[in-house]
Amino acid sequence: MTKADFVELVQKNGEFESKAAAERAVKAFINSVTEALVKKESVSLVGFGTFSTVEVAEKTGKVPGTDKTYTKAAHTAPKFKMGKTLKDAVANA
């Protein structure tokens, strides 16, 4: 599903008057979750899931087929944990 398809679905389910209003709602949600994660806050939507961040340690590895090695620096990554209602809905679909 593309973003345009998703905006149409939000318009239908949210009973928005126009696609533009639905797109503003989608953008507002995405921007709000992003802003919270940048501040290292979690966003919990009961039944849907939780958006959070995790600290990933530095990692070294070897490039397959060569003797070259690399080091990936420690960083913060986004994480999503699915809620029970969402998990059950997907499993029973």
C-alpha positions as CSV (number, residue, x, y, z in Angstrom):
1,M,0.0,0.0,0.0
2,T,1.4,3.4,-1.0
3,K,1.1,6.5,1.1
4,A,-1.6,7.8,-1.3
5,D,-3.6,4.6,-0.9
6,F,-3.2,4.9,2.9
7,V,-4.4,8.5,2.8
8,E,-7.5,7.4,1.0
9,L,-8.1,4.6,3.6
10,V,-7.7,7.2,6.4
11,Q,-10.1,9.5,4.6
12,K,-12.7,6.7,4.3
13,N,-12.3,5.4,7.9
14,G,-11.9,8.8,9.5
15,E,-14.7,10.3,7.5
16,F,-12.6,13.3,6.5
17,E,-14.2,15.7,4.0
18,S,-11.2,15.6,1.7
19,K,-8.0,13.8,0.9
20,A,-6.1,16.9,1.9
21,A,-7.5,16.8,5.4
22,A,-6.7,13.1,5.7
23,E,-3.2,13.7,4.4
24,R,-2.7,16.5,7.0
25,A,-3.8,14.0,9.7
26,V,-1.4,11.4,8.5
27,K,1.5,13.9,8.3
28,A,0.6,15.2,11.8
29,F,0.7,11.7,13.2
30,I,4.1,10.9,11.5
31,N,5.6,14.2,12.6
32,S,4.4,13.8,16.2
33,V,5.8,10.2,16.5
34,T,9.1,11.3,15.0
35,E,9.4,14.3,17.3
36,A,8.7,12.1,20.4
37,L,11.3,9.5,19.2
38,V,13.9,12.2,18.6
39,K,13.4,13.2,22.3
40,K,13.8,9.5,23.2
41,E,10.2,9.4,24.5
42,S,8.0,6.4,23.8
43,V,4.5,6.6,22.3
44,S,2.0,4.0,23.5
45,L,-1.3,3.5,21.7
46,V,-3.2,0.9,23.7
47,G,-4.2,-2.1,21.6
48,F,-2.1,-0.9,18.6
49,G,1.5,-0.8,19.9
50,T,4.4,1.2,21.2
51,F,6.9,3.3,19.3
52,S,10.2,3.6,21.2
53,T,13.9,3.9,20.8
54,V,16.7,1.5,21.6
55,E,20.5,2.0,22.0
56,V,22.4,-0.2,19.6
57,A,26.0,-1.1,20.6
58,E,29.0,-0.7,18.3
59,K,29.3,-3.7,15.9
60,T,32.2,-5.1,13.9
61,G,31.9,-7.5,11.1
62,K,33.5,-9.0,8.0
63,V,32.5,-8.3,4.4
64,P,31.6,-11.7,2.9
65,G,34.0,-13.0,0.3
66,T,36.8,-10.6,1.4
67,D,39.2,-10.1,4.2
68,K,37.8,-6.6,4.8
69,T,36.3,-5.7,8.2
70,Y,34.0,-2.9,9.1
71,T,32.9,-1.2,12.3
72,K,29.4,0.2,12.7
73,A,29.2,2.9,15.3
74,A,26.8,2.8,18.3
75,H,23.5,4.5,17.5
76,T,19.9,5.0,18.5
77,A,17.3,3.1,16.5
78,P,13.5,3.3,16.4
79,K,11.5,0.3,17.5
80,F,7.8,-0.8,17.3
81,K,6.3,-3.4,19.5
82,M,2.9,-4.6,18.4
83,G,-0.1,-4.5,20.8
84,K,-2.2,-7.5,21.5
85,T,-5.3,-6.2,19.7
86,L,-3.3,-5.6,16.5
87,K,-1.4,-8.9,16.8
88,D,-4.7,-10.8,17.2
89,A,-6.4,-9.0,14.3
90,V,-3.5,-9.8,12.0
91,A,-3.3,-13.4,13.1
92,N,-7.0,-13.9,12.6
93,A,-7.2,-12.2,9.1
